Amino acid sequence: MKIAIANDHAAIELKQVVKKYLEEKGHSVDDFGADKNEGISYTVYGETVGEKVAAGEYDFGVLICGTGVGISIAANKVPGVRAGVCSEPTTARLVKEHNNANIIAFGARIVGEEVAKSILDAYMEAEFQGGRHAERVNMLTDIEKKYSK
């Protein structure tokens, strides 16, 4: 899979672990995040990955900040993005199965390295279930279109 990843200053170390883990599993990972403690906001990184994923350049995105919340909110402002914050594997599986999330986010101050890996595994092993869930995802798209005018 082709994966976009980004992080802010709070998640530099965890991003490196996650990136290496994904590459060792044979995935192509492009890094758009911070590599040093610089003053760029998580909003920039969330928007960047959101734009690239929404444009279809990547199979999915991974965003990491202190909590995962701010960076996911930024990504979710990009039309076509469905980013979900995951603090454990069950949520990661369900955001894919039920919401067809194309970006997952988690917090470096919330999850450790092994939990982050298990979140990634659960997300990547899951498949969108469609059916009633597709109807709801379509409703989300309709809301997005309504306010994007």
MARBA-3410 file (N, C-alpha, C, O; in Angstrom, 1 decimal):
149
0.8,-1.2,0.0,0.0,0.0,0.0,0.9,1.2,0.0,2.0,1.2,0.5 ~ 0.3,2.3,-0.5,1.0,3.6,-0.5,0.4,4.5,0.6,-0.8,4.7,0.5 ~ 1.2,4.9,1.5,0.6,5.5,2.8,1.3,6.9,2.9,2.5,7.0,2.8 ~ 0.5,7.9,3.3,1.0,9.2,3.6,1.0,9.3,5.1,0.0,8.9,5.8 ~ 2.1,9.8,5.7,2.1,10.0,7.2,2.6,11.4,7.5,3.4,12.0,6.8
2.1,11.9,8.6,2.5,13.2,9.1,2.3,13.3,10.6,1.6,12.6,11.2 ~ 3.1,14.2,11.2,3.1,14.4,12.6,3.5,15.8,12.9,4.0,16.5,12.1 ~ 3.2,16.2,14.1,3.7,17.5,14.6,4.9,17.2,15.6,5.3,16.1,15.7 ~ 5.3,18.3,16.2,6.5,18.2,17.1,6.3,17.2,18.3,7.3,16.6,18.8 ~ 5.1,17.0,18.7,4.8,16.1,19.8,5.0,14.6,19.4,5.0,13.7,20.3
5.1,14.3,18.2,5.0,12.9,17.7,6.2,12.5,16.8,6.1,11.5,16.1 ~ 7.3,13.2,16.9,8.4,12.9,16.0,8.9,11.4,16.2,9.1,10.7,15.3 ~ 9.2,11.1,17.5,9.7,9.7,17.8,8.7,8.6,17.4,9.1,7.6,16.8 ~ 7.4,8.8,17.7,6.5,7.7,17.4,6.3,7.6,15.9,6.1,6.5,15.4 ~ 6.3,8.8,15.2,6.2,8.7,13.7,7.3,7.9,13.1,7.1,7.1,12.2
8.5,8.0,13.6,9.7,7.3,13.1,9.5,5.8,13.3,9.8,5.0,12.4 ~ 9.0,5.4,14.5,8.7,4.0,14.8,7.6,3.5,13.8,7.8,2.4,13.2 ~ 6.5,4.2,13.7,5.4,3.8,12.8,5.9,3.7,11.4,5.5,2.7,10.7 ~ 6.6,4.7,10.9,7.1,4.7,9.5,7.9,3.4,9.2,7.7,2.7,8.2 ~ 8.9,3.2,10.1,9.7,2.0,10.0,8.9,0.7,10.0,9.1,-0.2,9.2
8.0,0.6,10.9,7.1,-0.6,11.0,6.3,-0.8,9.7,6.3,-1.9,9.2 ~ 5.8,0.2,9.1,5.0,0.1,7.9,5.9,-0.3,6.7,5.5,-1.1,5.9 ~ 7.1,0.3,6.7,8.0,0.0,5.6,8.5,-1.5,5.7,8.7,-2.1,4.7 ~ 8.8,-1.9,6.9,9.2,-3.3,7.1,8.1,-4.3,6.7,8.4,-5.4,6.4 ~ 6.8,-3.9,6.7,5.7,-4.7,6.3,5.6,-4.6,4.7,4.7,-5.2,4.2
6.4,-3.9,4.1,6.4,-3.8,2.6,5.6,-2.6,2.0,5.4,-2.6,0.8 ~ 5.2,-1.7,2.8,4.4,-0.6,2.3,5.3,0.6,2.0,6.4,0.8,2.5 ~ 4.9,1.4,1.0,5.6,2.6,0.6,5.0,3.7,1.5,3.8,4.0,1.5 ~ 5.9,4.4,2.2,5.4,5.5,3.1,6.1,6.8,2.8,7.3,6.9,2.8 ~ 5.3,7.8,2.5,5.8,9.2,2.2,5.5,10.0,3.5,4.4,10.1,4.0
6.6,10.7,3.9,6.5,11.4,5.2,6.4,12.9,4.9,7.3,13.5,4.3 ~ 5.3,13.5,5.4,5.1,14.9,5.3,5.1,15.6,6.6,4.7,16.8,6.7 ~ 5.6,15.0,7.6,5.6,15.5,9.0,6.9,16.2,9.4,7.8,16.3,8.7 ~ 6.8,16.6,10.7,8.0,17.3,11.3,9.0,16.2,11.7,8.8,15.1,12.1 ~ 10.3,16.7,11.5,11.4,15.8,11.9,12.3,16.5,13.0,13.2,16.0,13.5
11.9,17.7,13.3,12.5,18.5,14.4,11.5,19.3,15.1,10.4,19.5,14.6 ~ 11.8,19.7,16.3,10.9,20.4,17.2,10.8,21.8,16.6,11.4,22.8,17.1 ~ 9.9,22.0,15.6,9.7,23.3,15.0,8.3,23.8,15.3,7.5,23.0,15.8 ~ 8.1,25.0,15.0,6.9,25.7,15.4,5.7,25.6,14.4,4.8,26.4,14.4 ~ 5.7,24.6,13.5,4.6,24.5,12.6,3.5,23.7,13.2,3.7,22.7,13.9
2.3,24.2,13.0,1.1,23.7,13.7,0.7,22.3,13.1,0.9,22.1,11.9 ~ 0.1,21.5,13.9,-0.5,20.2,13.5,-1.5,20.5,12.4,-1.8,19.6,11.6 ~ -2.1,21.6,12.3,-3.1,21.9,11.3,-2.6,21.8,9.9,-3.2,21.3,9.0 ~ -1.3,22.3,9.7,-0.7,22.2,8.4,-0.5,20.8,8.0,-0.7,20.4,6.8 ~ 0.0,19.9,8.9,0.2,18.5,8.6,-1.1,17.8,8.3,-1.1,16.9,7.4
-2.1,18.0,9.1,-3.4,17.4,8.8,-4.0,17.7,7.5,-4.5,16.9,6.7 ~ -3.9,19.0,7.1,-4.4,19.5,5.8,-3.6,18.9,4.7,-4.2,18.4,3.7 ~ -2.3,18.8,4.8,-1.4,18.3,3.7,-1.8,16.8,3.4,-2.0,16.5,2.3 ~ -1.8,16.0,4.5,-2.1,14.6,4.2,-3.6,14.4,3.8,-3.9,13.6,2.9 ~ -4.5,15.2,4.3,-5.9,15.2,3.9,-6.0,15.5,2.4,-6.7,14.7,1.7
-5.3,16.5,1.9,-5.4,16.8,0.5,-4.9,15.7,-0.4,-5.5,15.3,-1.4 ~ -3.8,15.1,0.1,-3.2,14.0,-0.7,-4.0,12.7,-0.7,-4.1,12.1,-1.8 ~ -4.6,12.4,0.4,-5.5,11.2,0.5,-6.8,11.5,-0.3,-7.2,10.6,-1.1 ~ -7.4,12.6,-0.1,-8.6,12.9,-0.8,-8.4,13.0,-2.3,-9.3,12.6,-3.1 ~ -7.2,13.3,-2.8,-6.9,13.4,-4.2,-6.7,12.0,-4.8,-6.5,11.8,-6.0
-6.6,11.0,-3.9,-6.4,9.6,-4.4,-4.9,9.3,-4.6,-4.6,8.2,-5.2 ~ -4.0,10.1,-4.1,-2.6,9.8,-4.3,-2.1,8.7,-3.4,-1.0,8.1,-3.6 ~ -2.8,8.5,-2.3,-2.4,7.5,-1.3,-3.6,6.6,-1.0,-4.8,7.0,-1.1 ~ -3.3,5.3,-0.6,-4.3,4.4,-0.2,-5.0,4.9,1.2,-6.2,4.7,1.3 ~ -4.2,5.4,2.1,-4.7,6.0,3.3,-3.6,6.8,3.9,-2.5,6.8,3.5
-4.0,7.5,5.0,-3.1,8.4,5.7,-3.0,8.0,7.2,-4.0,7.5,7.7 ~ -1.9,8.4,7.8,-1.7,8.2,9.2,-1.2,9.5,9.8,-0.3,10.1,9.3 ~ -1.9,10.0,10.8,-1.6,11.3,11.4,-1.4,11.1,12.9,-2.1,10.4,13.5 ~ -0.4,11.8,13.4,0.0,11.7,14.8,0.3,13.0,15.3,1.2,13.7,14.8 ~ -0.4,13.4,16.4,0.0,14.6,17.2,0.0,14.2,18.6,0.1,13.0,19.0
-0.2,15.1,19.5,-0.2,14.8,21.0,-1.3,13.9,21.3,-1.1,12.9,22.0 ~ -2.5,14.2,20.9,-3.7,13.4,21.2,-4.3,12.7,20.0,-5.0,11.8,20.1 ~ -3.9,13.2,18.8,-4.6,12.7,17.5,-5.8,13.5,17.1,-6.3,13.4,16.0 ~ -6.3,14.3,18.1,-7.6,15.0,17.8,-7.4,16.2,16.9,-8.0,16.3,15.9 ~ -6.5,17.1,17.3,-6.3,18.3,16.5,-5.9,18.1,15.0,-6.5,18.6,14.1
-5.0,17.2,14.8,-4.5,16.9,13.5,-5.6,16.2,12.7,-5.7,16.4,11.4 ~ -6.5,15.4,13.3,-7.6,14.7,12.6,-8.7,15.7,12.3,-9.3,15.7,11.2 ~ -8.9,16.7,13.1,-9.9,17.7,12.8,-9.4,18.5,11.6,-10.3,18.8,10.7 ~ -8.2,18.9,11.6,-7.6,19.6,10.4,-7.8,18.8,9.1,-8.3,19.3,8.1 ~ -7.5,17.5,9.2,-7.7,16.7,8.0,-9.2,16.6,7.6,-9.5,16.6,6.4
-10.0,16.5,8.5,-11.5,16.3,8.3,-12.1,17.6,7.6,-13.2,17.5,7.1 ~ -11.4,18.7,7.6,-11.9,19.9,7.0,-11.7,19.8,5.4,-12.3,20.6,4.7 ~ -10.9,18.8,5.0,-10.6,18.6,3.5,-11.8,17.8,3.0,-12.0,16.7,3.5 ~ -12.5,18.3,2.0,-13.6,17.4,1.4,-13.0,16.1,0.9,-12.0,16.0,0.3 ~ -13.8,15.0,1.3,-13.4,13.7,0.9,-12.6,12.9,2.0,-12.4,11.7,1.8
-12.3,13.6,3.0,-11.5,12.9,4.1,-12.5,12.5,5.2,-13.4,13.1,5.6 ~ -12.2,11.2,5.7,-12.9,10.7,6.8,-11.8,10.2,7.8,-11.4,9.0,7.6 ~ -11.4,11.0,8.7,-10.3,10.7,9.6,-10.9,10.3,10.9,-11.7,11.0,11.4 ~ -10.4,9.3,11.5,-10.9,8.8,12.8,-9.7,8.7,13.8,-8.7,8.2,13.4 ~ -9.9,9.2,15.0,-8.9,9.0,16.1,-9.1,7.7,16.7,-10.2,7.3,17.1
-8.0,7.0,16.8,-8.0,5.6,17.4,-7.0,5.5,18.5,-5.8,5.8,18.4 ~ -7.5,5.0,19.7,-6.6,4.8,20.8,-6.4,3.4,21.1,-5.6,3.0,22.1 ~ -7.0,2.5,20.4,-6.9,1.1,20.5,-7.4,0.4,19.3,-8.0,1.0,18.4 ~ -7.0,-0.9,19.1,-7.3,-1.6,17.8,-8.8,-1.8,17.4,-9.1,-1.7,16.3 ~ -9.7,-1.9,18.4,-11.1,-2.1,18.1,-11.6,-0.9,17.3,-12.3,-1.1,16.3
-11.3,0.3,17.8,-11.8,1.5,17.1,-11.2,1.6,15.7,-11.9,2.0,14.8 ~ -9.9,1.2,15.6,-9.2,1.2,14.3,-9.9,0.3,13.3,-10.1,0.7,12.1 ~ -10.3,-0.8,13.7,-11.0,-1.8,12.9,-12.4,-1.2,12.5,-12.8,-1.3,11.3 ~ -13.1,-0.7,13.4,-14.5,-0.2,13.2,-14.5,1.1,12.3,-15.5,1.2,11.6 ~ -13.5,1.9,12.5,-13.5,3.1,11.6,-13.4,2.8,10.1,-13.8,3.5,9.3
-12.7,1.6,9.9,-12.6,1.2,8.5,-13.9,0.4,8.1,-14.4,0.7,7.0 ~ -14.3,-0.5,8.9,-15.5,-1.3,8.6,-16.8,-0.5,8.5,-17.6,-0.8,7.6 ~ -17.0,0.4,9.4,-18.3,1.1,9.4,-18.2,2.5,8.8,-19.2,2.9,8.2 ~ -17.1,3.2,8.8,-17.0,4.6,8.4,-16.2,4.8,7.1,-16.1,5.8,6.6 ~ -15.5,3.7,6.7,-14.6,3.7,5.5,-13.6,4.8,5.7,-13.3,5.6,4.7
-13.1,5.0,6.9,-12.1,6.1,7.1,-10.9,5.9,6.2,-10.4,4.8,6.0 ~ -10.4,7.0,5.7,-9.3,6.9,4.8,-8.0,7.5,5.5,-6.9,7.5,4.9 ~ -8.2,8.0,6.7,-7.1,8.4,7.5,-7.3,8.0,8.9,-8.4,8.1,9.5 ~ -6.3,7.4,9.6,-6.4,7.2,11.0,-5.4,8.1,11.7,-4.4,8.5,11.2 ~ -5.8,8.5,12.9,-5.0,9.3,13.7,-4.9,8.8,15.1,-5.8,8.1,15.6
-3.8,9.0,15.8,-3.6,8.7,17.2,-2.6,9.6,17.9,-1.9,10.4,17.2 ~ -2.6,9.6,19.2,-1.8,10.5,19.9,-0.6,9.9,20.5,-0.6,8.9,21.1 ~ 0.5,10.6,20.3,1.8,10.1,20.9,1.8,10.2,22.4,2.6,9.5,23.0 ~ 1.0,11.1,22.9,0.9,11.2,24.4,-0.2,10.3,25.0,-0.3,10.2,26.2 ~ -0.8,9.5,24.1,-1.9,8.7,24.5,-1.6,7.2,24.3,-1.8,6.4,25.2
-1.0,6.8,23.2,-0.6,5.4,22.9,0.9,5.2,22.8,1.6,6.2,22.4 ~ 1.3,4.1,23.2,2.7,3.7,23.0,3.0,3.1,21.7,2.1,2.9,20.9 ~ 4.3,2.7,21.5,4.7,2.1,20.2,3.9,0.9,19.9,3.5,0.7,18.7 ~ 3.8,-0.1,20.8,3.2,-1.3,20.5,1.7,-1.2,20.2,1.1,-1.9,19.3 ~ 1.0,-0.3,21.0,-0.4,0.0,20.7,-0.6,0.6,19.3,-1.5,0.3,18.6
0.3,1.5,19.0,0.3,2.2,17.7,0.4,1.1,16.6,-0.4,1.2,15.6 ~ 1.3,0.2,16.7,1.4,-0.9,15.7,0.1,-1.7,15.6,-0.3,-2.1,14.5 ~ -0.4,-2.0,16.8,-1.7,-2.9,16.8,-2.8,-2.1,16.2,-3.7,-2.7,15.5 ~ -2.9,-0.8,16.4,-3.9,0.1,15.7,-3.7,0.0,14.2,-4.7,-0.2,13.5 ~ -2.5,0.1,13.7,-2.3,0.1,12.3,-2.6,-1.3,11.7,-3.3,-1.4,10.7
-2.3,-2.3,12.4,-2.6,-3.7,11.9,-4.1,-3.9,11.8,-4.6,-4.4,10.8 ~ -4.8,-3.5,12.9,-6.3,-3.7,12.9,-6.9,-2.9,11.7,-7.8,-3.4,11.1 ~ -6.5,-1.7,11.5,-7.0,-0.8,10.4,-6.7,-1.5,9.1,-7.6,-1.6,8.2 ~ -5.5,-1.9,8.9,-5.1,-2.4,7.5,-5.7,-3.7,7.2,-5.9,-4.1,6.1 ~ -6.0,-4.5,8.3,-6.7,-5.8,8.0,-8.2,-5.7,7.8,-8.8,-6.7,7.3
-8.8,-4.6,8.2,-10.2,-4.4,8.1,-10.6,-4.1,6.7,-9.8,-3.5,5.9 ~ -11.9,-4.3,6.4,-12.4,-4.0,5.1,-13.8,-3.3,5.3,-14.5,-3.6,6.2 ~ -14.1,-2.3,4.5,-15.3,-1.6,4.6,-16.5,-2.6,4.4,-16.4,-3.3,3.4 ~ -17.5,-2.6,5.2,-18.6,-3.5,5.1,-19.7,-3.1,4.2,-20.5,-4.0,3.8 ~ -19.7,-1.9,3.8,-20.8,-1.5,2.8,-22.1,-1.6,3.5,-22.3,-1.4,4.7
-23.2,-1.9,2.7,-24.5,-2.0,3.2,-25.0,-0.8,3.9,-24.9,0.3,3.4 ~ -25.6,-1.0,5.0,-26.1,0.2,5.8,-25.1,1.2,6.1,-25.3,2.4,6.3 ~ -23.8,0.7,6.2,-22.7,1.6,6.5,-22.4,2.5,5.3,-22.1,3.7,5.4 ~ -22.6,2.0,4.1,-22.4,2.8,2.9,-23.4,3.9,2.8,-23.1,5.0,2.4 ~ -24.6,3.6,3.2,-25.7,4.6,3.2,-25.3,5.7,4.2,-25.5,6.9,3.8
-24.7,5.4,5.3,-24.3,6.4,6.3,-23.1,7.2,5.8,-23.0,8.5,6.0 ~ -22.2,6.6,5.2,-21.0,7.3,4.6,-21.5,8.2,3.5,-21.0,9.4,3.4 ~ -22.5,7.8,2.7,-23.0,8.7,1.7,-23.7,9.9,2.3,-23.7,11.0,1.8 ~ -24.4,9.7,3.5,-25.0,10.8,4.2,-23.9,11.8,4.7,-24.2,13.0,4.7 ~ -22.8,11.3,5.1,-21.7,12.1,5.5,-21.2,13.0,4.3,-20.9,14.2,4.5
-21.1,12.3,3.2,-20.7,13.1,2.0,-21.7,14.1,1.6,-21.3,15.2,1.2 ~ -23.0,13.8,1.8,-24.0,14.8,1.5,-23.9,16.0,2.5,-24.1,17.2,2.0 ~ -23.6,15.8,3.7,-23.4,16.9,4.7,-22.2,17.7,4.2,-22.3,19.0,4.2 ~ -21.2,17.1,3.9,-20.0,17.8,3.4,-20.3,18.7,2.2,-19.8,19.8,2.2 ~ -21.0,18.1,1.3,-21.3,18.9,0.1,-22.2,20.1,0.4,-22.1,21.2,-0.2
-23.2,19.9,1.3,-24.1,21.0,1.7,-23.3,22.2,2.2,-23.7,23.3,1.9 ~ -22.3,22.0,3.0,-21.6,23.1,3.6,-20.3,23.5,2.8,-19.6,24.4,3.3 ~ -20.0,22.8,1.7,-18.8,23.2,0.9,-19.1,24.1,-0.2,-18.3,24.5,-1.0 ~ -20.4,24.6,-0.2,-20.8,25.5,-1.3,-20.3,26.9,-1.1,-20.6,27.8,-1.9
END
